[in-house]
């Protein structure tokens, strides 16, 4: 059984060739330094937040200082010294380790103030799930599941969420809904789905309303990825083509018989 992820399904929606090159053939692709920094920043913040909830699950509320200490241990290499940090501050105008540390301090402070005395009880953190989709297995994880006042809150960490870009996250939340309903069918009536945006002004849980049309949209794409035999390029038809890392193999594609 082939295994896919939420991201690979979203890449399929964007372009079938992108899905094939990136997830099936696993072709190498160029990654720009600013993207590396952004991804590392987000994954580090997410890791620290999960650490916080793990501790809180055990009845311990970590201090703000402990969150900062954890940031430094994860973010800076073991052999870095103060001179290296000061020097790096003058090397690039974007995305250096020291400047992002200042940003992280503000993000973690806001998070700690919000959740150190929050009534939410973490019941699952980074829990993997498998969702059967016909002959495919969609494998991913719940970022965190919280509990309060007889309700469950299936929560995704999203950095820089924009309500105008809601449709970009339909696949994410429909997958969470289907996976959670598959695992806990009796809880679904008492469950809300939403997100925490560590970069937002309000970092409390924000609900993402999953509509009937969202689920129909999701089912359509699951059916399409199951039944598509020829992965046709959208070359020149979508804006992503301008920055696609697989432009060269795409330009030479001619495999209609497949």
PyMOL commands that set and color helices and strands:
alter all, ss='L'
color gray80, all
select helices_A, chain A and resi 6-14+16-24+33-57+64-75+82-89+97-115+163-183+188-190+212-227+239-243+247-251
alter helices_A, ss='H'
color red, helices_A
select strands_A, chain A and resi 2-4+121-133+136-148+151-157+191-196+206-207
alter strands_A, ss='S'
color yellow, strands_A
deselect
rebuild
show_as cartoon
